[in-house]
């Protein structure tokens, strides 16, 4: 259904968004615009172009037509949004991808024989041209949100109304959501977990710890119990962190079965792949409720791409909680920055769209000299922002539970007004998307609850 992705994001009244095609889609996918600031990838009713000619792209907004309440488009928005969220625009079966796969295998084969300084030089070399990449947009890409906002505004105009009710994105009217995660990559990181929990607790923030089940370090039941008993969360991080989880479908399925067994053993609802390697089309083999492996924009990561959204989204039955900010290791050792300025910029851009601020901080690196004070600055900034802006600070499992619950709610008429119906509706807040001089703005039906 053309409107499915937009309806899933907003949860507005059923059938309010009525979309249709105004022509036959080309067989070949390419890049095109949907407004001057929104670059899309996929099939359209007019010939699209390569990304290198993005400045001369066809703008599909000029071919949108209204027929009564129906908005006719020269593309399928759900297909386009899926192409972004699942990074289908980055698929390249040719030589470049084959070379990258070979280089990655060689890197991980010789990684145990190299020093940290050598690995940093290799990583910097791989990321050397990152500033030249125009898509996704650095430092935060919100293309999916821009598409959805534009489509909802078109639907409002076609209906001849000024606003439409919808279910606000976060419980109790929170302006955005904050999720802290700690990937534990070595025995040193494991041994720092307790101290890191103390530090997080001192700022009122709980986090999820990504535990590598095999080869990297011993995982004791005592460690897992400590994490859970203190109100933190355990996430399964890969199998052995060797970077080869997705080498072949057959090997992935073999490893996925073992990973799933560790998920049950660790009582973990979530998964993250090592180094944020990913193939979303294979995720149906994972028996977890949510995944946290897809970056918003991945210019500085070994696997480039990005999902171009700051909101959770479903990949089949698995909920994706995207990584929306730069990792501490990348900030410190690839960009050589020792401040929270980039984090602050990213957080501001994410919260402009009322999105999910998702952070990865490693106990392996953050306890280093000079890094710890930067992390303390970040925690202080998050604490102050949470209080000033009514941000929901939650564990990944809590976000997963909320998003699934919200996905089953609906907005229904109640006399001359609207109400939210469904399990968990007492935590939900009714909001309105309004046409204000041709710009979509949001209003809450009630003030957010102090957090």
Secondary structure, DSSP 4 states (H G I P E B T S, - for coil): -TTHHHHHHH--STT-S-EEESSPPPSS-EEEESSTT-EEEE--SS--B-GGGGGG--BGGGG-EEETTEEEESS-HHHHHHHHHTTGGG---SHHHHHHHHHHHHHHHHGGGS-HHHHHHHHHHHTTTGGG--SSPSS---HHHHHHHHHHHHHHHHHT-SEEEEE-SSGGG-SEEEEEEEEE-SHHHHHTHHHHHHHHHHTT--EEEEE--SSSS---HHHHHHHHHTT-EEEEE-SS-SS-TTS-HHHHHHHHHHHHHHHHHHT--EEE-GGG---GGGGGG---SEE---BS--TTSSS------SS-EEETTEEE--B-S--HHIIIIIS---SSHHHHHHHHHHHHTT-EEEEE--HHHHTSTTHHHHHHHHHHHHHHHHHHHTEEE--HHHHHHHHHHHHT-EEEEETTEEEEESTTGGG--EEEEEEETTEEEEEESSPPPP-
